[in-house]
Amino acid sequence: MTAPQMTDATEIIRPQAPLLQLTGITKVLKGQEEPRTILSGVDLTVHAGQSVAILGRSGSGKSTLLSLIGLFDRADSGEYLLNGNDITRVAERRAAALRSAEFGFVFQRFFLLKHLTAAQNVAMALVNGQGWSARRKRRQQVMEALEQVGIAHLAKSKPTRLSGGEQQRVAIARALVRKPRIILADEPTGALDTETGNLVVEVLLNTTRQGCGLVLVTHDHDHARKMGRVLELRDGRFN
Ligand SMILES: Nc1ncnc2c1ncn2[C@@H]1O[C@H](COP(=O)(O)OP(=O)(O)OP(=O)(O)O)[C@@H](O)[C@H]1O
């Protein structure tokens, strides 16, 4: 049996455990109006190398669910296991450590810094509380991530010189450079034409062949069908 490993976030990794396992997750929004139940018993298990598409009409709670998985928010009830560890009520400090050690995030908007090159944008993800890693190691990590998404030749280009698809691939490289176990992608093709969107979906799927888990929120049924599983969020749960 493979021995458990420790990560940056001092978490025990159980190799046989799913990457993530959500059971009976609920989320109620309590604003100035009446409390509103957004998620009412979501179950989701993702293993290494698996891809899942989440469909659902606008407002069905897809982004809310992704923000719970990515530990930007916490569920009101239910259980969340990450690598077999119960993190349902994890405190913010540990959540932040887990976010940067375990997850890569990709959004519809690319959030690239215009005055930096593609490589410099990717390198930004390597800054941590202790400052920068060694320059040579950093450069190697950045080039590997750019190669992984097929744009190493654009390393020195600034975002304004890149197409939308190329910019999204820089954003994906930035998500990959820390070698996350799970990619959370929220409508990553929403701002792209069909052909470019297809390419970006292929790039994301490729990460699962290297062992990442992928959760893709999308409105595009063609993209969803390319994932290993398609789930539809309706009335706060998967039907
Ligand atoms: N911070 C918030 N305050 C109040 N309501 C919110 C907040 N965040 C989300 N909501 C509401 O919760 C519901 C679910 O939103 P969410 O963004 O998760 O849906 P979605 O399925 O991702 O929608 P879309 O496909 O349009 O992105 C919506 O009705 C939304 O208006």
The ligand as an ORCA input file, in Angstrom:
! r2SCAN-3c Opt
* xyz 0 1
  N     -23.718     36.953     -2.789
  C     -24.987     36.723     -3.133
  N     -25.976     37.429     -2.591
  C     -27.257     37.216     -2.938
  N     -27.656     36.300     -3.832
  C     -26.692     35.567     -4.410
  C     -25.316     35.729     -4.109
  N     -24.611     34.856     -4.841
  C     -25.503     34.175     -5.576
  N     -26.753     34.594     -5.318
  C     -27.994     34.052     -5.871
  O     -27.930     32.642     -5.718
  C     -28.476     31.992     -6.840
  C     -27.465     31.027     -7.454
  O     -26.420     31.795     -8.043
  P     -25.235     31.125     -8.856
  O     -24.347     32.250     -9.294
  O     -24.639     30.065     -8.024
  O     -26.013     30.488    -10.081
  P     -25.425     29.915    -11.444
  O     -26.131     28.631    -11.675
  O     -23.941     29.882    -11.385
  O     -25.914     31.008    -12.488
  P     -25.270     31.470    -13.908
  O     -25.426     30.294    -14.827
  O     -26.133     32.625    -14.307
  O     -23.858     31.861    -13.641
  C     -28.932     33.090     -7.793
  O     -30.297     33.290     -7.635
  C     -28.132     34.294     -7.357
  O     -28.835     35.468     -7.634
*
